[in-house]
């Protein structure tokens, strides 16, 4: 283990909390002001506007933030981006620099005592940097020497399985393909990614029931849906452009139901900042029904609603359920119906935390309508029973025949841009044998067949000294993962850690004995290789693959593309390789030709991607062609969740602020929730505060409980908030330290960050 005394978790210090009134409306003029403020601070107004005018345009680059799709047709000349997209590109295109001089001045111990916000604000990394085992200071290193260090370490492992290769969502399709190919030529499937920690439960549930681990809807489906149900999601902060789609659904007569433990501004009223009329009239009311569910009360709500729907179907056979669709395209219907019949309706209502009157109003809407879409995010996926909950979502859609028809289907809203594309490219610790067969045949290599480590398994393997080398292609693994102290100490057991990054983060400070930072160009920057200017491709949340081409000068002449970095490592690792890594680095068309030859749906890739809006990948669920043994969708039986906690304890979930995207913290405010200049807060129901003899803004400490173990996080200020009774919310990564490494979702192994039993002390 490294003997450097770095701080693994953010400092337990306060800023200066200010509470303002919670906002009832999202976007509008305040979003414009906030956007311009961030742009001005990071790269200046005029340069910022030039960059923004290229973001999400057909001849520009894809937003480095979320994976929400762009319109297939005309795109706004005022800008196809949202406030969070502006913040993301401001962070990435910042003029601030982390130079060798900066890292010579500040030790890793010193920087680790900064907040994650302060670390991120240091700026773009300008050169490859090396942290020696005996040193606390990074120093510059040549690319050639960095690649040699990595190649030598990998070649001296007892087994390729002693190396782990993590991937974040920002990696392009081409780089992700090269990365997984390199790892499999090395001889391991240790390819954990950020999906393991967010939407793995969605992929698992959807693959089991519909034969594809992706959503089935298009952007146009949202516009014409009769009902859109938004579950466990805060689009106003995390996917603001989704609000425009919800607004169009409303304009077309659709109804929006939001299910969440906290009411969010974006789910209430949306003011389109590009529409003067919307600004003048005060925006569009989004919610028709808001259901304030208890944390993890979603499956209870779904079962109660299905019970009422079955009751209505029994009274009017064929009028509520789509029996033609069910008979032709589904299996296990009888088992599902028997389970719903046995549901204890009163218990389900109680477990949901919602009144019977509200549940009946929701059920009545679903009984009447035929085109239904359900959208969800981490509020559903990060629970022990997450897979069961999402399978119950599928059950609801199947009984209505709301799969594979216009205006209906599944819509898991992915977080990071191209996180879905990474998985399509083969970034997965449990690869499909057919895919491995194609790689072997096409490249004349031998691929490993045993499953590799997912994110949680990788952390445990590092803790057990089974991993000597850890490499991350983007992301901030230390701040994204659960059980912060455990994870940090596990990382320090490694001999070498490698981070391919654009900006400084905590994962550059909590390292193995030796560490390398390999700085890469960003989405917005020009990528010139031996054959000229290159473009990359990405896949959005709805399965569209399209071009992304940067056009601005790189932050430093010493940066390399992700493709060049992977090729450099591969050439330093393999001798006499049958794969021409240099050719792929020199010309990304060659990478796309390899993808076309090995991944279904990418035939004629280089030709198809020239379409201005890109092209749709095949989607069996969208076409009612279910890739399952019976070629039919599968109904499932899913029990109610066990949500019991000890008397006087609370159920805690981790959430993001409005000035945050994943682990990147853009600012210290949570504007919509009225929490300014502070992150160490705990949101509590007012009656819970009173019953616990606590007070607003009182300083408290949090203890989490799991399997007889306790974890503690100190110094949080109580914020009275409209959150479901018995539930509390805190920001991550500040409370990741409370998330137990062994508390994971069944089947998907996703950390349970949305259901943590905590006690509050002072």
Residue, then its C-alpha position, 0 to 999 in steps of 0.5 A: x500500500x502507498x505510504x502517502x497520507x492522502x484524504x480519500x473522502x472530501x473534507x468534513x468542512x462547511x462552506x456558508x449555507x444559505x437557504x432560499x425559497x424552493x423553486x417551482x419552475x425550471x429553466x427560463x431566464x435564471x438558467x440563461x444567466x447561470x449558463x452565461x456565468x459559467x461560460x464567462x468564468x471558464x473561457x470568456x463569453x465570446x469564445x464560449x458562444x463560439x463553442x456552444x454554437x457547435x455543440x449538438x449540431x449536425x456539423x459539430x460535437x456531441x455534448x460531453x454531458x448527458x446522453x439525451x438525443x438530438x432531433x433527427x430533423x432541424x435543430x435550433x439555431x439558438x442552441x441545442x443545449x441546456x444549462x447543464x450542457x453549458x456547464x459541462x462544456x465550460x468545465x471541459x473548455x476552460x482556460x485554466x491549466x494544471x501544468x507541471x509547475x502547478x503539480x510541482x508546487x502542490x503535493x498530492x497530500x495537499x490537493x487531497x485535502x481540497x473539496x472535489x469542487x476545488x480540485x475540479x476547478x484547477x483546470x485542464x491537465x497539459x502534459x502526461x504526469x508520473x507519480x513515483x512510489x517514493x514521491x508525493x509530487x507528480x512530475x512530467x514524463x514523455x509519452x514514450x516512457x509512460x507507455x513503456x512503464x505500462x507495457x512493462x507492468x502488464x507484461x510482468x503480471x502473473x496473470x492478465x486478470x491482475x489488471x482492471x480496465x475501467x471505462x466512463x461514459x465519455x469515451x467514443x465508440x471508436x476508442x471504446x472498441x479499441x480499448x476492449x480489443x486491447x484488454x481482450x488481446x491482453x487476456x482478461x475480461x476485467x472491463x468494469x464501467x460506469x453502467x455497473x454503478x447506474x443503469x446495470x439494473x435496467x440492462x439486466x431487467x430489460x434483457x430478461x424480459x424484452x431481449x435487449x438491454x436498451x430502451x425501446x422508444x424514440x424521441x418522437x414517441x415521447x411527443x405522441x405518447x398519451x401518458x408518460x410516467x417519470x419514475x425516480x428521475x429529476x430531468x430538470x437537473x440531470x436531463x433538462x432537454x427532456x423537458x422540451x419533449x415532455x412539453x411537446x407531449x403535453x401540447x399534443x394532449x398527453x398526460x405526465x405522471x411523476x413518481x419521486x420521493x421529492x417534488x422537483x422544479x423540472x417536473x412541475x413547470x418548465x419555462x423554455x428559455x428559447x421561447x419568448x412566449x413561454x417566458x412571458x406566460x410563465x412556462x408550461x405545467x408539466x405534472x398532471x399527477x405527482x405521487x410522492x412515493x417513499x424511497x423504494x416504494x415504487x414496486x408497491x405502487x406498481x403492484x397496487x396499480x396493476x391490481x386495480x387494472x386487473x380488477x377493471x379488466x376482469x369487469x370488462x374483458x379485453x377493454x383494459x389489457x391488449x389481449x391480442x398483443x399478449x397472446x401473440x407476443x408474450x409468455x408467462x402471462x398466467x403466472x403474472x396474473x396469479x401473482x397480481x391476484x394475490x397482491x395484498x392491495x392495502x399492504x401495497x398502498x401502505x408500502x408505497x406511501x401514497x394515498x389510495x385515492x391518488x393511486x386510484x386516479x393514477x390507475x384510472x388514467x392507465x386503464x383509459x390510455x393505450x400509448x404509455x411510456x415509462x421513463x426512469x433513472x437511478x431512483x429505480x436502479x440503485x436498490x436491492x430489488x431494482x431489477x424486480x422493480x424494472x421488470x414490474x415496469x415492463x409488466x405494466x407496459x406489456x399488459x397495455x401492449x405498450x411495447x413496439x408501437x408508436x408513442x409507447x415503450x421503455x425509456x431508461x434515461x442514461x446519464x453520461x454521453x455514450x455510456x450506452x455506446x461503450x456497452x454496444x462496443x463490447x465494454x462489458x465484463x460478461x461478454x457475449x460469446x458470439x462477439x468474442x468469436x467474431x473478434x477471434x476470427x477477424x483479428x486472429x487473436x484468442x479471447x478470454x472466456x471467463x467473466x471479468x470483474x464488474x466495478x464492485x468485484x474489482x474493488x473487492x479484488x483490489x482490497x484482496x491484493x488480487x489486482x496490481x494494475x488499475x487503468x481508467x479511461x475517463x471518469x473519477x472512480x474514487x468519487x463515483x464508487x461506494x464505501x469511499x474509505x474501503x475503495x480508496x484503501x483498495x486502490x492504494x494496494x495496486x502497484x500502478x494506477x493509470x488515469x486517462x483524463x482531461x481534468x484533475x480529480x480525486x482519483x489522481x490523488x488516491x492512487x497505487x504505489x505509482x501513478x500516471x495521468x495521461x491527458x487527452x483531447x476533449x470532445x470539442x477539440x480538433x483531433x488530427x492524426x496521420x491521415x488528417x482531421x478525424x471524427x468520432x461517433x457516439x450512441x445516445x439514449x435511444x440507440x442513434x449513432x452519429x458523428x461528433x467532430x471537434x473544431x477548437x484548438x486543444x488545451x495543450x500541444x502535448x495532449x493525445x487522443x484516446x485512440x492514440x493513447x490506447x495504440x501507444x499502450x498496445x504497441x508497448x505491450x504486444x510484440x508481433x501483434x496480428x492487430x495493426x494498432x498504429x493504423x487504427x490510431x492514424x485513421x479512425x475509418x479503419x476502426x469503424x471498418x473493424x466495428x462493422x465487421x464484428x458488431x451487428x447493426x454497424x454494417x457499412x458503418x463509414x457510409x451510414x454515419x455520414x447521414x447528418x442525423x446518424x442512424x438507428x441501431x436495430x432494436x428488437x423490442x421496438x419492432x416486437x422482435x424479442x431476442x429471447x428463446x421463445x421470441x416473445x416478451x416475458x411477464x415476470x413475478x416480482x415480490x414487494x420490497x423489504x423496506x424495514x429499518x430500525x425504530x428512529x432510523x431513516x432511509x437515506x438516498x444520495x442525490x445530485x445538486x443542480x450544480x453537479x453532473x455525476x462526480x463533476x461539481x460545477x458550483x456550490x449551489x442547488x438553485x432549484x432546491x433553494x440550497x446555496x453555497x453548501x453541500x454537507x446537508x441532509x434534507x429531512x421532512x419537517x415532521x421528522x425533524x420535530x419528532x426527532x427533537x432536531x432543528x433546522x440547520x443543526x449540525x448532525x452526524x450520520x451513521x449507516x447500518x448494514x449486516x452488523x457494520x457501521x459507517x460514519x460521516x460527520x458534519x451535515x446541516x439539517x435542511x427542512x424539505x418536502x421529502x417523503x416521511x421517514x426518508x432523507x436525502x444527501x449529496x454524493x460523493x460526500x456520503x458515498x462513505x456511508x454506502x456499504x460495499x456489500x449492499x448491492x442489487x440482486x442480479x445486477x450487483x449495482x451499489x444500493x446508493x438509494x436505500x441506506x439505513x441511517x441514524x442521525x446523532x448530534 
